[in-house]
Structures are given as structure tokens and as C-alpha cells.
Amino acid sequence: MWPPSNDAEVEAALLRVANSNQWVEGPETEALEAELADYSGAKHTAAVANGTMAIQAALAGFGIGRNSGVLVPAYTFTGSVLPIVNLGANPIFVDVDPDTFNVTRTSVAQALRFAEQFGFEVSAAVIVDLFGLVVDDDVFELLADEPIAVLEDACQAVGAAKVGNRADATVYSFNHTKPLAGGEGGAVVTDNPDIDLAVRRWRRFGEYPFDTAGRTYETVGTGTNAKISEFAAAATRVALTRLDDHNAHARRAGAYLSERLDGLVSTPKIPEGADHVFHKYRVYGKGFDDPALAAPRTRWVERPVAYHSMFDAYRYGNEYIGALAVANHSWCLGSEPYPLWTVTDEVLDLWISDVAAYHNTGPWYGFAPNGMETNR
């Protein structure tokens, strides 16, 4: 994970901050914002404390508040949904394709019809590039015809092709397991100066202007304290110079796993032309709680949190067949200590060996994403 220990470049960056006596709102943050905007091909970047805060800041910048309706995948990490609820808005869940784990043009259109039928006014959509697989362009094309703000949650897909400039704003995470890992942090990337200004104001108690030397303490809107630390900004700057290499390593690892695991488990499906940076490598197989999986589960298998009480509270009787299929029948190779961009060939071979041994423990029933059980 990142930042690594005994890395001279990271240590020098952190020491630079320690000696500067400015641990927030300093030159490292400003430099990171400029470098990340340039990398993303965007006009503005505002760094914040973490990816979840980035989502909430962006939604607040969109004007989302009490009783607003916000589309969000029915299967995602909790951090994509909490900001909606924290702002007093209503999450309107969108089912996912069990092949890709992402929302589709069809499922988004269905969610919009549902919202209209039940009287919800949809003000925004959070589109998540889950596990590092980029959502199809046709989802954004559909939403471009709707009078709603669109936020791309690319926290798990930083550096993937097309990410960064196809929504009203895009959010990144710098969490230590993410592709762009600086320990902890996040950012909102946008071409819209009004959104950028709103995010900067929101991360600093709603204050404006921002001049720390002549601070007026005048609050002109809602906000919180969500500033990124200079230490995290400095570490993330180093990580940004290595991001393309990290993603290339993860792509190679994902391709290697898919080749070697074919026929043992149902491997990730990547639509033609789509980019996948494999923040997580998720497969279908036996039940996650199967006793035969006990040994690898303690070492490196995980099921990321996706099912939570908010899902029941806001599902409005919908079934969300795709999301429930993923939640009940799939699991990840790798876990927080083992993001794919850090994993060596030796560890990959260990995972493959464990899956093969698990496969050979007795009758094995693979789960087909269409909901049909198949004895393989």
C-alpha cells in the first residue's frame, strides 16, 4: 500500500512539509491541484480530506440539499451513498449489470422512470466506476439530455481512459488502497468555475474569500472542515508521477488472473473498448461463507461492504436483481492490504493455487450472472 516505507522520494516530500511549518492550505496542496488538473485535462481541481468528502462537496456544489433526489448505484461502496444522505437528499438506487457491476443506460433510464412515477425530482446522479471499470459513455450521453447534474465517482478508477472530463464534475480518492494513493485525501475535478468555487468554500467552513493572511471568517454558505493535509498532498504528488505505472501493473495482473482462472471461476467481464484499472478483481463462485473458502478468506479474499441499512431504507420495494446477485454470489481476490497494483507475480500465483485447491474440494457450483446456477 501507499505511501511505501523506505521510499526516498516520499520521505523527502514528507520531510519538506515537516520543515515548512505549514501543514494545511500550503504549497503542496496548490501544486497537487495544478498537477492533477493538468493530468485530468480539466480546468479546476480542489483537493479535500478524502474521497467521501469529495462526493459530498461536489453534490453541495451542485446545490443538492434536503429532499433532492440523487441517482446512485444499488451496488457500491457505502461512501458513494453516505454523502447523499448527509446532505438530507434521497438516494434513488439504480440497478447494476451483474456482468460489469456498473450501472447501464437501460438501468439509469428505468430509475428515471421510477422516480417520475413516484414523484421524486431527480437533481443529480452519482455514476460510479466500480472496481476500476469505466462506465459506458452511453450512460453519460443519456444523462446529458436530462436537467440534472452528473458526478462521476472515479475514486477507484483514477487514471483510467476517459475519466476526468465527461461529467459536470469528477471525484478522486487518495486513500492508501486506491490507484492514486497518498495515504488519505480526495479531489473534485471540473471545468465549471462555479462548482470549483463552491467546493473550495465548502471545504473551509463555507468561508469566502480564502486568503488565510487576511481571513475575514465570513461564512456565505454551508460547509465543513475538509481540508487535505500538506503531508497527504505531498505524498499524492509523488504517487501521481507513478500512477500510469501502477495502473499498467494492475491491468497486467488482472489479465494474468483472468487467463489463469478461466474455467475455475467466472472472471470479470470487460466490454469492448472499456478500460479497467482493477482496483479490485471480483469473481463469481461458491458462496463467500462456504467452509472450503475459509483458508484463503483469512489470507486474501474479501467481500467489500455493499449491502447496508440505507439500501433497505431507500429501495421503495424495488428488487434490484443485478445488485443482489453481485452481493450474494461474488467476492474479491485481494483485499485492502493487497490492491492489485502492488501484487507480485508470486502472490498472484498463490491466489491462483488457492482458487484451484478450493475448486477441487468437491462438487463446485459456479454462479452465472444471469441468475442461473451451473455445475461446472
N, C-alpha and C positions, 0 to 999 in steps of 0.2 A: 504494500500500500504506500501511499504518498503522504507527506514527503518521506523519502527514504532516509535511513540513518547513514552516517558516514559518507554523505554526498557533499563534496567540497563546494559546489556551486550553490546548493541550497543553504548550507551552513554560512557561506559568505553573505547571501541575501538576508538571512535572519540576523546575522551579526550587524549588518548595515542598518537594519531597523533598530536594533537594541542600542546602537550608538547614536542614533538620530534624536532620541528623546521625544519622538512623535509617533505614537502607536496607533492612532486613528486619523483619518482625514488628511493624509500626508502625500508625499510624492509617489510612494509605491502604488497607492490606490489610483492616483491620477494617471500614472504610467500604464497600469494594468488596464484601465478603462480605454485608453487610447489604443493600446496594442490589441485588445480584444475586439474593439470596433473595427480596426483595420483587418484583422483576421477574418471577421464575420462578413465584411463588406457592408457594414452598417454605419450610419452617421453618428449614432449615440450609443454609449454603454454606461450604465450606472451600476456599480458594484454594491452588494448588500451582504448581510451577515450569513445567509445560507440560501439554498435553492427554494425552500418553502417560503421564506420571506420574499424572495424574488417574485414568486407567483402572486403572493398577496399584494405586494407593492404594485405590480403591473395591473392587477384587477382593480385596485384602488385608483390607479391612474386612469383606468377606463371609466371610472365613475360608478363601479359596482358597489352596491350597498344593500340595505335591508330590502328583502323581498325580490331582489333581482334574480332572474333565472340564468343559470350558467351551465352549459353542457360540459360534461366531463366523462371520461370512460368509466364504465361499470367495473372494469378490472384495471387497477392501477395501484401505485403506492399511496398510502394514506396522505402523504404530503401534497398530492395533487388536489385533494378534496378539502382538507382542513382550511386552507385559506378562504375558500368559498363560504364555508360555514362561519368562520371567524368574522367575516365581513357582514354577516347577517343575511347572506343571499341563500338561494335554494339550489343545491346541485341537482341537475337533471341528467340522470345517468344515460349513457349511450352504450349499447352492447358492442362487443368486440368480435372480430373474426377469430375463431379458435385456432386457425392455421397460423396467423401472424401475431395474435394477441393485441392488435391495434384496431381502432375504430375504422369504419369504411364509409364511403359515400352513402351507401344504402342505409347503414345503421344510423348515421347522422340525420339523414332525411326522415327516417322513422321517428327519431327522437324529436325532431322539429314538429312533425305532425302530432305526436303525443302531447307536446307542450301546448300547441294551439288548441287541441281538443279539450284539455283540462284547464285552459285559461291561464297558463304560465306565460309571462312575457320574457322571452329569451333575450338577454342583453349581451352575453358573451359566450365564448366557447374556449375551453382549455383542451387542446389537442396534444396528446402525449405520444412521443416516440419511444414506446416502451421497450425496455431491454436493449436499446440502441438501434432498433429497426425504424427507419424513417417512414412516417405515414405517407400514403399515396397523395400525389398532387391533387387528384380529383376531389379530395375532401376539402382542400382549401379553395378550389375552384367553385364548389357548391356554396361554401360559406361566404365567398366574395359577393354573391348575389343576395345575401341576407343583410339586414340592417343591424348587424351585431359585430362587436369587437372580437378579434380572434387572437388568442395567445398560444404559441407553440411551446409546450413544455419539453425542451430538449435537454433536460438535466442528465439523462442517460445517453445522449447522442451528440454531445459536443464534438464538432469536427466532422460529423457525417455530411455527405453530399446534400446540398440544397438547404440545409439547416441554417437559419440565421436571418433570412430576409424575405420570407414568404408569408408572414403573418403581420398583424399590427405591431406585435412585439414577440420576442423570443426570450425564454429564460434558460439560464445555465446554472448548474451546481458545481461547486468546487470541493464537494465532500471527498474524503480521503479514498473512497472506493470508485469514484466516478472517473470517466476518461480524462477530464481536466481536473486534477486533484491537487488542491493546495492546503489540505487539512480540513478546512471548512470555509464556506463562503458561497456566493451566488451572484448573478448579474441579470439585468434586464437590458436587452439589446433591441434597438428600434431606430427607425428612420424618422419618427414623429417627435419633434422637439417638445410638444406639449406633454406627451407621455413621459419623456425623459425628465422634464422639469418636475412633473408630479411625483415620479419615483424618488428623485433626489430630495424633494421636500418631505415626502412620506418617511424616508429612512432617518430623518433628523427631526423628529417630533412635530412635523408639519410646519417647520420654520422656513421663512424666506425673508430676506436673502440669506446666502450661506456663508458669507465672509466671517471666518472664525475670529479674525482680528477685531472686527467691529461688530460683533454679534449683538443683534437687537432683541433676541428672544421673542420676536413677534411670530405667533402661530397663525397661519392663514388657512389651515385645513386640518383634517385628521392626520395622524401619523404615529410613529413609534420610534424606538431607538434600534435601528437595524443596520448600523454602520459595520462594514467589514474592517477587521484589524489590519494594520500595516504588515504584521507578520504573515497573515494568510495571503494578502495581496502580493507580497514579495515571493512567497513560495509558489503561488499560482503563476506568476510571471515566468519563473523557471519552467514550470510544468507546461506552459503554453508553447515554449520552444521545442518541447518533446512530444506534443500532442499527436502530431501526424505519425510519429514513430510508434507511440502507444497504440493508436488505432490500427495501424498496419499490423502490429503484432497480434492484436485481438482478432482481426479478420483472418489472419493465417491460422490462429489457434481454433477459431470457430470452424473454418473449412476442414482442418485436420480432424476435429472431433466428428463432424458430420460424415466424413469419409469412413472413418474407422467404426462409427457406431451404427452405420446404416444396417438395418435388419435386426438390431438389438432393441432400439427404442425409436420412437417417432421423432426425428430430428427437426430443428427449426426450418420453417418454410420462408424463403426469401423471394418475393415477387420479382419478376423480370425488371431490371432497371433500378431496383431499390438498393439502397446502401444500408448495411448493418455493421455497426461497430462493436457488437457483442459485449455490452456492459454485463449482460447475463446470458448464459446459454441454457435455454429452457427446453425440456423434452416432455413427451408423454410416455408414461409407463405404468407399472403397477402402482397401487395406492401408496401414497407417501408414507403411510403408517405401517406398511407391510413389514413384518418381523425380519424378512430376508434383507431389507434395506437398512437394518439397524446399524451395522458397522460403518458403511460409507456415510450414513446420515450423520453420525457423530464426527466424521472427519471433514466432509466437504459438501454434502448435499443439503440444500435448504429449500424451503417454500417461502418466498418473500411474503410479507403481510399484504394481503389484498382484500380479504373479507373482513369487514368491520361493522360495528353497530350502525354507523351512518348509512351503510348500504340498505339495511332493513328500514331505517327511518325515512329514507327518501326514495324507495323503489316504487311506491304507489301501485303495488300489485303486479308490476311487470316481472317477467320471468328471467330475462337476460340469460338466455340459454348458452350463448358463447362464453360469457364471463364465468358462469358457474362451471362449465366444462373445464375451463382452464384452471379454476381454483381447486376443483375436486380431483383432477386427474393428471396434473403436471407438476414438475419440480425442476429445480435448477442444479446443474453441475457447477460446482464452485459456490462460494459463499462470500460474505463480506471480507474475510481475510484473503480471499483468492479471486480478485477481479481478473478477468481473462487477459488483460493486457500485462499482468505481472507473472503469469503462469509459465513455467518452463516446460519443455518437451517431456521431461521426466515426470512432472506432476500430471500432465495430460495423459501419459501412458498409464499412470497409476489409476486415474479416473476410469479410463477405458477398461483396464483389467478388472476393476471392481464392478463395473456395469456388466461385463461378461460373466463374472462369477455369480452376480446377482441373477442374471438371466438364466444361468444353468442350475439354479437351486431347485427347480421343479417346474410344473406347468406354468407357463407365463402367458399372461393375457395383456396384450397391448391395447391402448385406448386410441381409437380412431377419432380425430377431431369432429367428424360429423355425428358423433354420439353413438356409433355402432361399435360394440365390443368385437374384437377379432383375436382369435387364438393364433399366435404367430409362431 
